Amino acid sequence: MSNKRISQLTDGTSFQAGDEAVVNRSGTNYKVDPTVGVVQQTDIGTDPNQVPLNQYLGSMAYQDLDAVSITGGTVVVDGLTVDTDTLYVDATNNLVGIGTTSPSSKLHVARKDASGAYAYFGASSDGGARGLQFTSSDSGIFLGAIHTIDATSASGQLAFATGGSEAMRIDSSQNLLVGTTTSPSDTGTVVADGIYLGGTGAANLLDDYETGTWTPTFGAQTNPTVTYTTQTGTYTKTGGLVVAPFRVTGTYTGGSGSFTTVGGLPFNIGVSGSASSGGLFWGDMALGAGYYSVTLYNTATGSSYFIGKSGVSVSSANVPLSDFGGAFSLTGVLIYRAS
């Protein structure tokens, strides 16, 4: 084995097994064994493998070069610290800390202040402008208590999946979509399959809510020819329950029969005998002796209600067409269960 000083090396100098290159700095010799690629120190400290790297690498502390190996161009380091806590690798517990030297999970990212962005992930052809950013902010009471995940671009969306299938999404208009990717016409929440309220059985499922208008009609056992003055109706449907206020007025000719009806319901009646709880206000109608109130009722499923009348001393009865005398004015509210 022979020693070769760096000053003695020339182009083409070769090393044989056991040869060493020696570097002298301020009277201290450092040698490089080319067969293992490890810098060794022979006369500083009690451990011959401790090298004062801070002499060359600024503020970095002493490093044990036995923990560094080079194999096939790959550098393996057993533990790593960069600028105190910019990057810290806990080789004993296999944890990585960014902004902390005490990581508590496989990747632990921490800020030294209470608010601001602490992680950003981007993948797009414009350099990552359509990225995902993680931010902490002050709640007004507790520092860093609010944590925000932001798809930062104007067209950004957040999607959540389970089992490889999307389950929920927040679109770029801030709509919450559950079970669908179709956004509503206005800002809101869309739950495609309904919401269970107070339980998980079929009776607890609310899967329909809508509002709209309908056009009420006037009819009889044998329908007359009707000229309408007013036909207005609105409805609110919550699950199977329909609330449908209306007003219908006009005149008629012809027709006959022992009963009259209000028809054109927005949804067919689903339960026989479900009666209106809103009553009926009427005009241009002669009820006859003993009768003082009218109501709407049904005895079968369908799209119309019978107009009925009742009194104290008489039995309830249908209102025949003849009671109207050629004109009708009806205002009421239908409440029923739809089919």
Sequence and secondary structure as in RCSB ss.txt:
>XXXX:A:sequence
MSNKRISQLTDGTSFQAGDEAVVNRSGTNYKVDPTVGVVQQTDIGTDPNQVPLNQYLGSMAYQDLDAVSITGGTV
VVDGLTVDTDTLYVDATNNLVGIGTTSPSSKLHVARKDASGAYAYFGASSDGGARGLQFTSSDSGIFLGAIHTID
ATSASGQLAFATGGSEAMRIDSSQNLLVGTTTSPSDTGTVVADGIYLGGTGAANLLDDYETGTWTPTFGAQTNPT
VTYTTQTGTYTKTGGLVVAPFRVTGTYTGGSGSFTTVGGLPFNIGVSGSASSGGLFWGDMALGAGYYSVTLYNTA
TGSSYFIGKSGVSVSSANVPLSDFGGAFSLTGVLIYRAS
>XXXX:A:secstr
  EEEGGG  TT    TT EEEEEETTEEEEEETTTTEEEESSSSSSTTEE THHHHTT   EEGGGEEEETTEE
EESSEEETTTTEEEETTTTEEEES SS  SSEEE  SSSSEEEEEEE STTSSSSEEEEEEE  SSSTT EEEEE
E STT  EEEEETTEEEEEE TT  EEES     SSSSEEETT EE SSSSGGGEE  EEEEE   EEEEEE  E
EEEEEEEEEEEEETTEEEEEEEEEEEEES EEEEEEEE  SS B STT   SS EEEES    TTEEEEEEE SS
SBSEEEEEEEESSS  EE  GGGTTTEEEEEEEEEEEB 
